[in-house]
Structures are given as C-alpha cells and as structure tokens.
Amino acid sequence: MTSIKEQAAISRLLSFLQEWDNAGKVARSHILDKFIETNQGKTAPELEQEFSQGASLFLVRLTTSLRITYMTDSCLEKLLRSIGIFLSAVSSNRYLIEFLEVGGVLTLLEILGLEKIKEEAKKESVKLLQVIANSGRTYKELICESYGVRSIAEFLAKSKSEETQEEVQVLLDSLVHGNPKYQNQVYKGLIALLPCESPKAQQLSLQTLRTAQPIVGTTHPSIVDRVLKVLDTMHLEVQYEAIELIKDLVGYDVRQALLKGLVALLIPSVKETSKLQAKILTGRDLLKWGCLGHGRGVSCLTAAPSSDPSVLQLTPSLPMFLQQAAAAKAIGVLARNDMSIAEELLYLRVVHGLMAAMGNMDHSNSQRLASLTLECFVQMFPLVAEHVRKCMGEELYQLFLSNAEDLYMKIDSIQADILAANKVNVTKALCLHGSSYSMNTLYGSRDSAQMAYLTHFEEDVESKE
C-alpha cells in the first residue's frame, strides 16, 4: 500500500501531465521553459525523483509532440532542448532507447532538411544527434543506416550559421571514430562537400578529412582533384587547411598524382588564359584582392556592369590564378619539409612551371609565391641554380637572389616574358647526372632504401620521355 507522501507525488505527476495534455501552444511553451530551467544537467535518477518515477511519461509526450509539430516549427527548439535533458542525463540509456524506438533519429535528420525550420532548432537537432552518436557504435551505425551522412553533409553545406556548422563538424568527427562499418561513407561524404559554395563548410570538411584519413587508411580516387580544386579559393583559412591536408596526403598512394597536379596548376592551359579580359580598377581594390603589384594596370577583377562602381565581379581567370599561386605555395611547403619530395618535383619539371608563374604579370601573388618557392629549389640544388641563372641572365638572376619576394615589383614586361616562355628542363640534366649530382654535394650520401626509391622514380620518368 502506497504511503500518503507517495500518493501526493503521484497526484502531482498526474496533474502535471494533465496540464500538458490540455495546454495550448503558449501554455506548453511556458511549461517547457520551466522544465528546462529546473532540470538542466540532472541525472536520470534525479529526473525520476522529480517525476515520481514517471519521467518516461513526460518524455513520451515530448516525443509525440515533436513528431506531430516539427514541420510547423511550433516550440521546436524548446522541445528538442527538453528531450536533450533526458537523453544527455547520466544513466539515461532507457530514455535513449525509448526515443529511438519511436523513430527519433529519422525525425532529427528530417528537421535538418526542412527549409522553414529556424537555424537554432536545427542546431539543437544536431546536438541531439551528437548525444546519440556518442552513446556507442550501434547508435552511430543507426544514424548512418538512416542516410544520416548525406543529410548531415547537405546541412553543413547549406547552413548559414558558422556556430551551427561547427556543431555539425563535431558530429561528423564522432561518426568517423569507432564506426568501422560506415567510416568510409563518412569519408566520402566529406570529400563530396569540398566543391560546395560555403567557405566555412569547406574549411571544416578539410579539417575533418585530416582526422578521417589515417582512420580510413586508404585514399579515394577523387580526393586529389577535389583538394586541388579547393585551391582556387579566395579564403586563406580554406587554402591553409587544403595545404595541410596535401601535406598529409603525400604520405599515401596518391603522392605522385598530387605532385603532378600541383605542378600542372603552375601553368594554366592556353584555353583558360584566353578567357582573360582584364580591366583597370582602383588601386585600393586591386591591392585588396592581391591581384596586382605596385603600379600595375592589369587585374583579374573587373567592375560589374551596374550603376554601383563599388560592386565587383570576378573574371573567369581569377580562380585559375588563385590556384596557380596556392600551388606555388604548397610546392614550397612540401619541398622544405621533405627533400625526397623536392627531388620528385624536379623530375616533374617544377622549375619550368615556377618560372612560368613568375612571369604572370596578371597576378602578383602568383609571381611572389613562385619566386619564393623557386628560391628554395635554387638553394637546395646547385644544378637548379645553374639552369635558372642561364635562363634568367646575370642581371635578372642577381636581382632574384637579392630579394626573391619583391622581384615581381622590379621586373619589366620583357623580363616577365622571358620567365613566362622559359624552356628550362632540369629533368634531362638530372637523368643524365643522377640525383647524387646535387645531393651528395650538399648533404652527403643517402641510405640504400631512399636511393632505391629515387632510382625507381628516375627510371619511371625516363621511360615516359
């Protein structure tokens, strides 16, 4: 027989549930406000005590209300936060199972794809998915089996809130860890995100790919083209993450394809460069975009054909030149970090490409970064210095040695044409003399394994010439 105290508690619970059942939209909103305020951070036993061992009766009402009203956005954010109190409580596995049994995961994923739902509500949905994913491998698999990766990735690409996008990154990171059955699916989803229009989504995807790559172990064939394409961004934070990922990827089987792709970007195709229709802009706008050196009158931007002269439009050549500059930068980073990569790049005619980029008077940042990277190769390899000096001529070469970074501001159009049309081919000289020509001079002999690898690479290059 229940005590008077227990009967009173049960009576309060029934009264509370009846109040919820009879309440309208406004009244339910107030009930949720009070529930969130008084129960945030409580454990499952504490919630049971609060509801006289009947907490599940309120949870089922919350989940039912969610399923009925989520498409109308009625108190949606508060409903999700209230459900989150149950699911994130310590020892809340029973609540989690109850939520999943009524299709909770599918509802949360569907919320992410609804256009009329407010961003804050979607963020709460992502947080609930985080709680579910962090509950174990089985729950991560459930999210993935519900086409969750696609829904989550699409939401990351479309979201307008950087704070929400960062929450999505946390969710994707959770799904790639401890989820061997579907980790490849998450990895492919991250690669598919790279061409999206949101710079923040690109940045977060690249960051998460760096985490996912060693977990997955193997590379996807499309990753090289997707990462190289990202280099055409105007957002330095995205470019930084792309180069960091490239540094990681050279340790995998896509190394040679990646290096070839970077070198190819140094010399845009004739078809692409023919699209250039440069027009003069104010010097302030030109310097803002980093397209010109001092005193130049050619730009990769053009004024928009509107009444507002402050509105700018990108010409077709700007992304191509941004890629060129970023490729020069990435090559410099790789060469300085690993001497064997620097040697491989020489066999891919990187010196020829860098000098051609130095002659691109339409984009000063390409000239500057290519010059700095070429300086690195000249300092590393006497053979490269010899060929560069012969091509440039003594006057230009000394100017280059004195200040490689500012060279683009000092050369004239004739010197730029000499650089752009250079025929330098260090590859033939290297194949003739062998890599030891320069390396033994500067760094002494190599170990047998590295020499064997390099010999194989040289033979491969020779066979293709």
N, C-alpha and C positions, 0 to 999 in steps of 0.2 A: 504494500500500500504506500502510495507516494505521500511525502510529508507536505505540510502546508506551504513551506518555502518552495518546494519543487512545483507544486500546483500553481503558485503565484508566478513562477518563472515561465511555466508552460503557457499560462494565460497571457503573459506579456508578449510571448513569441507569437501566439495566435492573433493577438490584437495587432501586432506589427505587420504580420503577413496579410491580415485582412485590410489594414490601412493601405498597403501597397497595391493589393488587388483592386481596391475601389478608387485609387488615386488617378487623377488625370496627368497630363504631361507636366504641368507646372509643379504639382504636388510631388510627383515622382522625382523630379529634378532636385527638389529640396531634400527628399529622403536620401538620395544618392550623395548629395553634398555632406549631409550629416554623417552618413556611413563612412565616407572616405576620410573625413576629418577625425573621427573617433577610432578607426580601426586600421589605419595605415601602419604597416610594419608588424602587425600582430602575428603570432604563430597559429597553426591550426588548432591546437588545444585551447588557446585563448579565444579564438573565434567561436569554437564550440561552446565554451563557457558563456560567451556573450549572447549566444542564441539558444541557450539551454539545450545543448546537444542537437540542435536542429539547424545548423548553419547551411547544410545542403538544401534545405527547403527554400532558403532565400537565394542560394546560388542557382537553383533550377529556374526560379522566377527571372533572375537576371539573364540567364542564357536564353530563355524563351522570349523575353522581351527583345534581346539582341537579334535573334533570328527573324522576328516579326517586323522590327522597325529599322534595321540597319540601312536599308535603302533610302529611308527618308531623312536620315541623319538626326533623328529625334533623340536628344540626350545621349548620343552615341559615344562621345568622348568620356562622359561620366560612367556610362555602362561598362565600357572597356576598362577604365581605371578601377572600378569596383570589382570586376571579375579578376583583374590583376592582383588585387589584395588577396583573394582566395588562392590563385594559382602560384603566387610567389611566396606564400606563407611557408614557414618551416614545417616539415612533415605534412605537406599538402598533397601527397600523391593521389589520395582518394578524390579530391576536388578536381585534379588534373584529368583523371580518368573519366569522371562524370562530364566534364566539359568536352572531352574528345568524343565521347560516345554519342553526343548529340550533333556531331559534325562541326565542332568548334574551329578546327583548322581550316576547313573549306570556307567557312564564313569569314574568317580573318583574311584569308587570301583574296576572297571576292571583294572585300572592302577596299583593298589596295588598288583594284582596277576600276572603281567607280569614280567618275569624273565629278559628280556633285558633292561628294564627301569632302569635308574640310581636312586640311593638311594635319591639324592637330589630332584628329580622330585616327587618321591613317598612321601617324607616329605611334599612338597607343596600341594600334593593331600590331605594328612591328615589334613593339616591346613585349607583347604577349607571345608572339612567335619566338622571340628570343628566350623567354622563360620556358616555353615548350621544348625548343631545341636543346637548351642547356640541361634538360632533365634526363638525357641519355640517348644512346644510339638509336633505339627503337623509335623515339619521337622524331629524331632528325630524318629517319627513313620515311616516317609517315608524312612529314612535310614535303619531302621530295617526291614521294609517290602521288601526292595530290597536285602535281605540276607546280609545286611551290617555287622552284628555282626560276622558272620562266616568269611567274607573276612578280616575284621579288625583284628580279633583274629589270623587268619593264618599269616597275615603280621607281627604282633607283634612277633610271634614265629620264623619267618624266617629272620627278619631284622638283619643286621649286624651292624647297627649304634645305639649306645645307645641313642644318641640325638633324633633320629627318634623314637625309642621305647618309649621315654618319652613323645613325642608328641602324640603317639597312646594312651598312658595311659590317657592323658588329655581328649582325645576323648571318650574313654570308660567310664571315670568318668562322663562326660557330659551326655552320653546316659543312665546311670543308675539313674540319678537325673531327677525328673519331667517327668518320662516316665512310668507311672504305667502299661500301656498295654504291654510293652516289657521289663520291668526291670528284670523279671525272665529269659528272654532269654539272656540278658547281663550277669546275674549272672552265669548261666550255662556255658556260653562261657568262663568266667574267670576260672571256675573250670576245664573245658576241657583243658585249657592252662597249668595247673600245671605240667603235665608229659613231657612238651616239653624240648628240649635239650638246650635252651638258658637260662643261669642263670639270665640274666637281665630281660627277659620276665617273668620268674618265680617270681622274686622279685617284679616286677611291678604288676603282677596279684594278688599276695598275698596282696600287699598294697591296691589295688582297691577292693578286696574282703572284706577287713575290713570296707571299706566305704559302700559297697553294702549290706553287711549282715544285718545291722539294718534297711535299707530301705526295703529290701525284707521281713524281719521279720521271715521267716521260713527257715529251712536248707534243702539242697538237700541231699539225702541218700549217694551220692558218695563222699561228701566233706571230711568225716573222713579218708577214705582210701587214697584219693589224697593228703591230707595235711600231713598225717603220712609218705607217700612215699617220699615226698619232703625232709624229714629229712635226707635222705641218701646223701645229697649234700655235696660237699667239700667247698662250698662257704658260708662263715659265714654270709654275708649280706642276703642270701636267708634263711638260718636257722633262723636268727633273726626274719625276717618277718613271717616265719611259726609259730614260738613260740608265737609271738604277736597275730597272728590270733587264735591260740589254746586258748590263754587266753580269747579271746572274745567268742569263740565257747562254752566254758564250761558254759556259761550263757544261752544256748539253749538246745533243746531236745536231742542233740547228746552228751550230757555231759558224760553219763555213757559209751557209746561206745568209746568215745575219751579216757577216762581214762583207760579203758580195753586195748585199742590198744597201749597206751604208755607203760603200764606195760608189755604187751606181747613182746614188742621190746627189753626189758631188757635181755631176754633170747632167743637168736636166735635158730631156730629149729635145731635138730641134722642133718637133711638133708642138711641144708645150711652150717653148720660148717664143715661138712665132705669135703666140696669143698676146704678147706684151703690148699694151697700149698705154704707156706711161704719160702722165700729165703732171704739171707743176702744181704743188700745194705750198701752203705757207711753211716756212722753215720750222715753226713750232710743231706743227702736225707731223712733219716728216721725222723730226727727232723723237717725237713721242712714240712713233711706231718703229723706230730704229731702222728705217729704210735707206737713209742717206748719210753720207759723210758730210763734213763741213764744206759748204759752198757748192754742193751738187744740185743739179736742177732736174733730176730724173727720179721718179718714185714708183713704188709698186702699189700705190694707192691713187685713187682719183676722186675728185669731187663728185658727189651724187648729182644727178640731173634734176635737182629740186630747187625751190626758191631759197632754201636754207643752206648757205655755203658751209655751215659747220658740220653738216651731215656728210659722212664719208661712206664710200663703197669700196670693197676690195676688188682689185682686178684679178683675173684668173691666175696671174703669175705669183701673187703673194704667198699662197700656201706652198708653192714649189720652192720659192726662195727660203721660206722658213724651214722647210725640210732640209734644204742644202746646208743652211747654217747649223741646224741641230745635228746633222750627220757629221759635219766637220768637228763639232764639239764632242760628240760621242766617240768618234775615232780617236781624238786626242786623249780622252779619259781612258779608253781601253788600252791604247799604246803605252801610256805612262804606267798603268797598273800591271801590265804583263808583257814582257819582252817577246815572248813567243807569238803573241797576237800581233805585236808590231811587225814582226818578220812576215807573218802570213799576209798582213795588209800590203806589205811591199810587193809581194807576188801578185796581188790583185790590182796593181798599178795605182795605189793610193796617192803617190806623189804627183802623178799626172793629174788626178782628179782635184787634189788640193790646190795645185797651181791654177787650174782652170777656174775654180771657185774664187780664187784671189783676184781674178780678172773680171769678176761680175760687178761692174760699176752700178748696176741697178739695185744692189742690196749690200750696203756697207757691212752689215753684221756677218754675212757670208764671207766677205773679204777678211774681216778681222779674225774670226774664229778659224778660218782655213789657214791664215798666216801663222797664228799661234800654234796650230797643230803641225804645220809643216816645219816650224822651228824645232819642235820636239823631235821629228824624224831626222832633221839635219844634225842635231846634237847627238843623236843616238848612233847614226850610221855615217861614217866618212864617205862611203860610196854615194849616198844620197846627196850629201853636201857637194860632192864633185859634180854631179849631174845638174843640180839646181843652179850652181854657180855658172856652169857653162851655158845653161838656157837663159838665165836672167841677164847675164853680162855683169861685169865687175861693179859698175856704178849702182845698179839696182840691187845686186846681191849685198853690197856693203850697207846699203840703206835698210835692207831686210834684216841684216844681222844687228844693226844698231838699235832698232826698235820695231820688232815684228808686229806688235799690236797696233801701232799707229801708221803702219806702212800704207794702208788704204787711203789715208788723207794726203799722202805725199806723191803718189804716182800719177802720171798723166795718162791720157787715153791711149797713147801709143804703147806705153809700158803695160797697161792693162790688157791691150790686145795681144801683146807678146805672151803674157801669162795665160790668157784665155785660149790661145791657139797653140800652146806648148805641145811638143811631141816627146816629152821625157818618157823614157821606158827603162826604169831601173830593173825591171823583171829580167830582161835579157842578160844584163850585166851580172845579176845575182846568180842566174842559172849557169852562167859561164864560169864565175869565180867561186860560187858556193857561198852559203851563208857565213862560213867561217871567215870570209874576206874581211867583214867588219866586226864580227862578234869577238873573234879571238884577239883582235887589236884592242878592243875596249874592255872586254870582260873575261878574257881567258877562255879556256876550253869548257865545253858543256858535258853534262853526263850523257851516257850512251843512250838512255831512253829518249831524252829530248832530241838528240841528234838524229836518232832513227825516225822519230815522228816528223822532224823537219825535212829529212831526206825524202820521205814518202810524199810530203806536201809539194816539194820542188818537182819531183817526178810527175806528179799529177798535173801541175801547171804546164810543164814542158810538153806533156802528151796532148794538151789542149791547144797549144800554139801552132 
